[in-house]
Amino acid sequence: MITTLRHSQPASGRATRKPPQRGASRLVQREPLSARLPRPSLSAVKRILWPLLLVVLAVGIYELGERLAPYADRPISKVSVRGDLTYVDQLTVQERMAPFVEASFFKVDLDALRHDLEQMPWIAHVEVRRVWPDQVTVRLEEHLPIARWGDEALLNNSGQAFTPSDLARYEHLPQLHGPKRAQQRVMQQYQMLSQMLRPLGFSIERLELRARGSWFVTTDQGIELSLGRDQIIEKMRRFTAIYQQTLAQESEKIARIDLRYANGLAVAWREPSPTAADPSVVAKN
């Protein structure tokens, strides 16, 4: 009896896969030691390193400056004085600057020089600066006299008081009066009233702010205006309208005008009015 063994092929023509073994573990590649070690934090190092570098840099610059300063610090060879000077003598300014500019370029005290020049009567503002390598430039701004402040000083256009030595030469300027430290307020009021009176042909000879806040004006024609304490602009507009309508022809006869009325004004004449019983005439707008 003959037995024949045959190898049969699967119908699909593919090799039969072995089923995966159950319970078998996979091989895991172990990480290198460098990857497992903790990495150092650089943020803390940077926070410490940068201030140290800045300190070292500052010390190095300071040391370099100290070594080079004797070679760069030269004597002042030229002083320039600039500005439109009308009341100040330039030679006097240079003589006053002489003790300061005897120092070297870096050692000249510019703040002290500026303060000393501003003590001169006619100097309002001073700018001082160094010009490399051995010059100092000074720019001066003078006071512009606008009015007298009482009998002891002058006022510039910003209301700043100053006292020149030749005060008597400026008696032709209008005279302003007021409480202490009220110079700027009085100057502002003077400028505003001057603009409103100019179209009428008037200029202000005297302006006074009294202790209780009332304003009084005396024009160059000798007319006194009583303005009171408030609503000054409205009162001046009313005065302008009434003056142009009824009072312009009689301006030489007017002594005083009282504007402290709600809707009009009162006029006091230099000579008796037509009605002897009433020395004043009340005009209403």
C-alpha positions in Angstrom: 0.0 0.0 0.0 1.4 3.3 -1.1 0.6 6.6 0.6 1.1 9.9 -1.2 1.5 13.1 0.8 0.7 16.3 -1.0 1.3 19.9 0.1 -1.8 21.9 -0.5 -1.6 25.7 -1.2 -4.1 28.1 0.3 -6.8 29.3 -2.1 -5.8 32.9 -1.8 -2.2 32.3 -2.8 -0.9 34.2 0.3 1.2 32.8 3.1 -0.6 32.1 6.3 0.3 34.6 9.0 1.0 33.4 12.5 -1.2 34.9 15.1 0.6 37.2 17.4 1.6 35.7 20.6 -0.4 36.8 23.5 1.2 38.1 26.6 4.4 39.1 24.8 6.0 42.5 25.6 7.5 44.9 23.1 11.1 46.0 23.3 11.4 49.7 24.3 14.6 51.5 23.4 16.1 53.1 26.5 16.7 57.0 26.4 20.3 58.1 26.7 21.6 59.5 30.0 21.9 63.0 28.7 18.2 63.1 27.8 17.2 61.9 31.2 19.2 64.5 33.2 17.4 67.8 34.1 18.4 70.7 31.8 19.8 73.8 33.4 17.6 77.0 33.3 19.3 79.9 31.6 16.7 82.6 32.5 18.1 82.9 36.0 21.7 83.2 34.7 20.6 85.9 32.3 18.9 87.9 35.0 22.2 87.9 37.0 24.6 88.3 34.1 23.0 91.3 32.4 23.2 93.7 35.4 26.8 92.6 35.9 27.7 93.3 32.3 26.0 96.8 32.6 27.9 97.6 35.8 31.2 96.5 34.2 30.4 98.6 31.1 29.5 101.7 33.1 32.7 101.4 35.2 34.8 101.0 32.1 33.2 104.1 30.4 33.7 106.1 33.6 37.4 105.1 33.9 37.9 105.9 30.2 36.3 109.3 30.6 38.5 110.0 33.7 41.6 109.2 31.7 40.6 111.2 28.6 39.1 114.2 30.4 42.4 116.1 30.9 43.1 115.9 27.2 39.6 117.0 26.1 38.9 119.7 28.8 40.2 122.9 27.2 40.1 126.5 28.4 37.2 128.6 27.1 38.5 130.5 24.1 35.3 132.2 22.8 32.1 133.5 24.3 29.2 134.5 22.1 26.4 136.8 23.3 23.3 136.7 21.1 19.9 138.5 21.3 18.4 141.8 20.3 19.7 144.1 23.0 18.2 147.5 23.4 18.4 148.3 27.1 21.4 146.1 28.0 25.0 146.9 27.2 26.8 143.9 25.7 30.1 144.9 27.2 28.6 144.9 30.6 27.3 141.4 30.0 30.7 140.2 29.0 32.3 141.7 32.1 29.8 140.0 34.3 30.5 136.7 32.6 34.3 136.9 32.9 34.6 135.2 36.3 32.6 132.2 35.1 34.3 131.6 31.8 37.7 131.4 33.4 37.0 127.8 34.1 37.6 125.1 31.6 35.1 123.7 29.1 33.6 121.0 31.3 34.0 122.8 34.6 32.2 126.1 33.7 29.1 126.3 35.9 26.3 127.1 33.3 23.5 127.2 35.9 25.3 129.7 38.1 26.2 131.8 35.0 22.5 131.8 33.9 21.2 132.7 37.3 23.7 135.6 37.7 22.8 137.1 34.3 19.1 136.9 35.1 19.7 139.2 38.1 20.5 142.1 35.8 17.6 144.5 35.7 16.7 144.3 32.0 17.3 140.5 31.5 14.1 138.5 31.3 15.5 135.1 30.2 18.9 133.5 29.6 20.0 130.4 27.7 23.5 129.2 28.1 25.2 126.2 26.4 28.6 124.7 25.6 29.8 124.5 22.0 32.5 121.9 21.4 35.4 122.1 21.8 36.0 125.4 23.7 33.1 127.9 23.3 30.2 129.1 25.4 27.1 130.6 23.8 24.7 132.9 25.7 21.3 134.0 24.3 19.6 136.9 26.1 16.0 138.0 26.1 15.2 141.5 27.4 12.2 142.8 29.2 9.8 144.7 27.0 8.5 147.6 29.2 4.7 148.0 28.8 3.6 149.8 31.9 4.6 151.0 35.3 3.7 149.0 38.4 2.9 151.7 40.9 5.9 153.9 41.5 8.5 151.3 42.1 8.7 149.0 39.1 7.9 148.3 35.5 5.9 145.5 33.9 6.7 143.5 30.8 4.1 142.1 28.4 3.7 139.0 30.5 3.0 140.9 33.7 6.5 140.3 35.2 7.7 143.1 37.4 11.3 144.4 37.1 13.1 147.4 38.5 15.7 149.2 36.3 17.9 151.9 37.7 16.6 154.7 35.5 12.9 154.2 36.4 12.2 157.9 36.1 12.7 157.8 32.3 9.5 155.7 31.9 6.9 158.0 33.4 5.2 158.3 30.0 4.1 154.6 30.3 0.6 153.9 31.7 0.5 153.3 35.4 -1.1 150.1 36.8 -2.0 149.5 40.4 -3.1 146.4 42.3 -2.5 144.1 45.3 0.8 142.3 45.7 1.3 139.3 43.3 -1.5 140.6 41.0 0.8 141.9 38.3 -0.1 139.2 35.7 -3.9 139.6 36.3 -3.7 143.4 36.0 -1.6 143.2 32.9 -4.0 140.8 31.2 -6.9 143.2 32.1 -4.9 146.1 30.8 -4.3 144.4 27.4 -8.0 143.4 27.0 -9.3 146.9 27.9 -6.8 148.6 25.7 -8.0 146.6 22.7 -11.6 147.5 23.4 -10.9 151.2 23.9 -8.6 151.7 20.9 -11.4 151.8 18.3 -12.9 154.7 20.3 -9.7 156.7 20.2 -8.8 156.1 23.8 -5.7 154.7 25.5 -5.3 153.8 29.1 -3.3 156.2 31.3 -4.1 154.4 34.6 -5.7 151.1 35.6 -6.3 150.2 39.2 -7.5 147.0 40.8 -8.6 147.8 44.3 -8.6 145.5 47.4 -12.3 144.6 47.0 -11.8 143.6 43.4 -13.3 146.7 41.6 -11.6 148.0 38.4 -11.1 151.7 37.7 -9.7 153.1 34.4 -8.5 156.6 33.5 -8.1 157.3 29.8 -5.6 159.6 28.2 -8.4 162.2 27.8 -8.9 162.2 31.6 -12.2 160.3 31.6 -12.6 158.0 34.6 -14.4 154.6 34.1 -15.9 152.7 37.0 -16.2 149.1 36.0 -17.1 147.2 39.2 -16.0 143.7 39.9 -17.6 141.4 37.3 -18.9 141.2 33.7 -16.2 143.6 32.6 -16.5 142.7 28.9 -20.3 143.1 28.8 -20.0 146.5 30.5 -17.3 147.6 28.0 -19.4 146.5 25.0 -22.4 148.5 26.4 -20.1 151.6 26.9 -18.8 151.3 23.4 -22.3 151.2 21.9 -23.7 154.1 24.0 -20.5 156.2 23.5 -20.6 155.9 19.7 -24.4 156.7 19.6 -24.7 159.6 22.1 -21.5 160.5 23.9 -18.8 160.9 21.2 -19.7 164.4 20.4 -19.5 165.4 24.1 -16.4 163.5 25.0 -14.5 166.7 26.1 -17.1 167.5 28.7 -17.2 164.0 30.3 -15.5 163.7 33.7 -16.6 160.2 34.9 -18.6 157.3 33.6 -20.1 154.8 36.0 -20.7 151.4 34.3 -21.9 149.6 37.5 -25.5 149.5 36.3 -27.4 146.5 35.0 -28.7 148.1 31.7 -27.0 151.5 31.3 -24.4 153.9 32.6 -24.2 157.2 34.5 -22.2 160.2 33.2 -20.7 163.0 35.3 -19.8 166.1 33.3 -16.9 168.5 33.8 -19.3 171.5 33.8 -22.8 171.8 35.1 -25.4 169.9 33.1 -28.4 171.6 31.6 -30.5 170.5 34.6 -29.0 172.1 37.7 -30.9 169.8 40.0 -29.4 166.7 38.6 -25.6 166.9 38.1 -25.4 163.6 36.2 -27.2 162.1 33.2 -28.2 158.4 33.1 -28.1 156.8 29.7 -29.6 153.5 28.9 -28.9 151.1 26.0 
